């Protein structure tokens, strides 16, 4: 039974875990987005409600200040309104808010009379009927109330003017011992004090400061605020950003304003001076004519969107709430996916690293085995030859020379192998090959070929050098370049068949020197070519042919060539040999000695 690798089990478990985490995170982000949406909406609603209450509170104070006693208004209308006007000015947050004050009365023949209050003279003067009051006039004349002095009262708020209408019914006082009661007279005239508000001051001195307080100002504000009339939403009263007014569909929160607040009226009423009747004291009650709740009308004292003659539409500047939350959710999802992706990538890298470490460990074991084999063969030959020489088995001069040549050959072979291993160890430890002097490439090629001459002769391989002695020099380490070229030529000899030929060609091309080594050996498989410069790697054909080697030679070659700012390329076809090309940049020309030039010029 085949065992499943533990890495595969761990991989499957981690993939399942990542999938579960992704699902849970998606659902959790949905819940978080919903909670964030509700939190932001609640915060925006709170700001809008506070703004509406503050605005209505200012109107309510003005309304309550002009509420006068019916008997006082009957006795001396000008004096009663003057007292109310003074009372309002002493408590007004915006003194210029009131533009005009009128007294509206109904006569015996259903006619309406209108007088304007003059604050400078404290008098009431008859005036022409303003066009903005025509709606009240025609509604009163059309009402079926012949012979009555009562006034068909308009709503206490008219946002189209804008104005506040304070109804003052006719009253009578009835005494009962030490007590008295005030009753409305059904057959008495009903009057109204009309307070016309200055629309510009309402926007600039009431709305603007409140918007700044609750929503911020200018581009620094996170919110857009638009005020429209409830009876005609196309009429924009105010916009915090004139270029981005909000319609009903764009607003995240809508609330009503421009209304009377009963709590504020009660507070102001408690602060009004008491009535005096024959030495007795009583509090004045504020009378409010309620508006109809049908056909779009709104009742006094309502809350939220159902309150007020204006509508406040509020939205976040960055977009509708749904868009903001969706954008935030997408961002959080992207971050979450990125984190999970990093976890997955880390897992893949760990698995790949583990596999690479396993492969590297296996290659290192194979390297140690190959080096041990490479060392054992020449050591066995040297030891055998030494024993024969020591035991006197070899006595003839010709045999002694042959044994000496054998020991020298195997010793050189050992030396080359040890040097190669030491070079690789230096590369692995970070030792760099730095360019230090000009190198004669032709000589380096000749020395490299000479280094493998004995091995080539033993294998019956001919090494032919095609080099021009006038090649330009390169900047580098002569010994390192010789060793790298010898490594390449030695590989070409090693993988060539007996009787084969290796061509080494050195030539100049542009700003570089090119050295090409061509053999007609067993070649390299296409699948192995991308890996031949990896440490300890040996191609399948070399292993199948049982050709000795450690797998570190070309890794050392690539390091040396790159240290000289060059490049090495390998082209090969299985069974047709291999071509290795090394390109090295030409050494820069030395800068001329200015002193020498000057001396020659003066000669």
Order of alpha helices (4+ residues) and beta strands (2+ residues): alpha-alpha-alpha-beta-beta-beta-alpha-beta-beta-beta-beta-beta-alpha-beta-beta-beta-alpha-beta-beta-beta-alpha-alpha-beta-alpha-alpha-beta-beta-alpha-beta-beta-alpha-alpha-alpha-beta-beta-alpha
